[in-house]
Structures are given as C-alpha cells and as structure tokens.
Amino acid sequence: MLLRNKVKYTFNLIRLFSQVNQPKMSLESAKRIAAERAIDNHVKDNIVLGIGSGSTIVYGVQRLAERVRNENLNIICIPTSFQAKHLILDNGLTLGELDKNPVLDVAIDGADECDIELNCIKGGGGCLLQEKIVASCAKNLIIVADHTKNSQYLTERYKKIPIEVSPIAYVPIKTRIESLFGGDLKLRMGVAKAGPCVTDNGNFILDWFFEGSPTTDFDGINREIMMIPGVVDTGLFIGMARKAYYGMADGSVLEKEV
Ligand SMILES: O=C[C@H](O)[C@H](O)[C@H](O)COP(=O)(O)O
C-alpha cells in the first residue's frame, strides 16, 4: 500500500513537472499558425485574393509568397490598406485593384475581436474602410487571429469600437453618438505624429469606449451609426465572415465556421 502511494505520488509529480514545462505558444506563433492554415486551405491557382491588414496577415502573406514561388500559382492580390499594398509588393506578389477585379474569390484578414457568429470588431490598426470594401466584394471572408480574439460576444474583451469619420464632422458625431448611446468617443491620436491619426483615406478615427457593452444588437447600432452624416464606416463587420482560424496556445488551430 505504501509503495503504491509512493508510485502514485511520483507519477503525479512527473505529470505536474511536464505540465509546467510544456512550451506555451507565443501570441506571434499563434498568429502565424492561424494565418498559414488559412492560406493553405483557401488559396488555389487563378484566384483573386483580398489581403487584409494588421500583424497577423503578415504571416499569411509570407506563406502565400512561398506557395506562389513553389507552386507557380497565379494569384491577384487586392490590398485593404497602404500596409497591405506594400506587403504584396515587398513579397513579389501580383498587385490588383478593385477597378479591374471587382469580384474576389476570397479575402483573408485579421480581427480585433470575433464573436460566436463571426461578427467582428476591426480597425484597431485604423484600416477598417478599405477592409470592409474589399470584404464586401469577396465571395468569402476568412478571419485569422490568435486565441485572444475569440469571444462569445462583441466587446467581451475588446473594449472599443473604431469609427472612421470625415474630419470636419468628428465633434458632432462624437456628441451625437454619446447622447444617443452613451459611452465616450475619443479622437485617435497619431503615434510619432502631432495631432490625430489620419487614415489611408484622409479621415479621422473615433474610438468608442464604454462601460460593459453598448448593446446586444450590434447590427442595429451599426446601421444607426452609419446613418449619421460624416460617418464613413465602422469597425463592426456584421455577418460578413464565414470562417475563422484561431491559433491556440497549445499549438493547434481552432477552425470555426458559420
Ligand atoms: O485596422 C486594422 C485591422 O482591422 C486589423 O485587421 C485588426 O486590427 C487586427 O490586427 P492584428 O492582426 O494585428 O491583430
């Protein structure tokens, strides 16, 4: 009996030790595996592909460039931002434009948060307008992200909604949204630049902060905000994404589909 207890104790110690020492994947690696899996699953020869913006898509573009070289694929890439355009060019990929390629087979993009129905908050990096236009032209929008973006509902973890606005209207829009829906809208300021952050489209970003969550009806609130003159677009991507790939801490990729 005593021996059996000793064996059990040693076994538990070994198990505990191996758990403690199990390598946890970094967030960067989690982004990489998600983006690579999406590129592997959705990129085929002769397609028009939307290239999203942010840090996660960088890994996807690297993987795409590798596949294009190795498999001699013909892929036309449509950018969603200045960043995406230069990612495409720097990786030797074919740059397309919506004027020539208004219908995309698929767009792959990151997200700041994604709920169980794959509604997303985007625009943390200020690129929401072109991202939404490109996504709306794609037959399929695929989200790539690390596991921290995988939420039950929007604003569960990401506590702001970016809104792109015409510069002349930012004060009336801020006042209007605060009085209609509450919360606090802050003009996003530039980093290493005096004054506000100016988007790729020459607009400003208002970041809408709130206590808890502003609504449970994000579709409805999105429609109402879009009706305010001067609002160019919001970071709410409702009913647009079909599939998400999340890089998990244990090195696996969680695939979610709606
Ligand atoms: O404005 C930025 C975009 O919406 C990005 O796709 C989003 O912020 C996610 O970026 P990341 O891949 O860096 O988390």
The ligand as an SDF file (V2000), in Angstrom:
LIG
                    3D

 14 13  0  0  0  0  0  0  0  0999 V2000
   -7.1670   48.1690  -38.6490 O   0  0  0  0  0  0  0  0  0  0  0  0
   -6.6860   47.0590  -38.5260 C   0  0  0  0  0  0  0  0  0  0  0  0
   -7.3340   45.8240  -38.9370 C   0  0  0  0  0  0  0  0  0  0  0  0
   -8.7060   45.7960  -38.7830 O   0  0  0  0  0  0  0  0  0  0  0  0
   -6.6610   44.5720  -38.4020 C   0  0  0  0  0  0  0  0  0  0  0  0
   -7.0740   43.5320  -39.2330 O   0  0  0  0  0  0  0  0  0  0  0  0
   -7.0440   44.2450  -36.9740 C   0  0  0  0  0  0  0  0  0  0  0  0
   -6.7160   45.3410  -36.1480 O   0  0  0  0  0  0  0  0  0  0  0  0
   -6.3210   43.0060  -36.4610 C   0  0  0  0  0  0  0  0  0  0  0  0
   -4.9550   43.2250  -36.4510 O   0  0  0  0  0  0  0  0  0  0  0  0
   -3.9170   42.1780  -35.8760 P   0  0  0  0  0  0  0  0  0  0  0  0
   -3.7850   41.0720  -36.8620 O   0  0  0  0  0  0  0  0  0  0  0  0
   -2.6440   42.9790  -35.7380 O   0  0  0  0  0  0  0  0  0  0  0  0
   -4.4390   41.7170  -34.5610 O   0  0  0  0  0  0  0  0  0  0  0  0
  1  2  2  0
  2  3  1  0
  3  4  1  0
  3  5  1  0
  5  6  1  0
  5  7  1  0
  7  8  1  0
  7  9  1  0
  9 10  1  0
 10 11  1  0
 11 12  2  0
 11 13  1  0
 11 14  1  0
M  END
$$$$
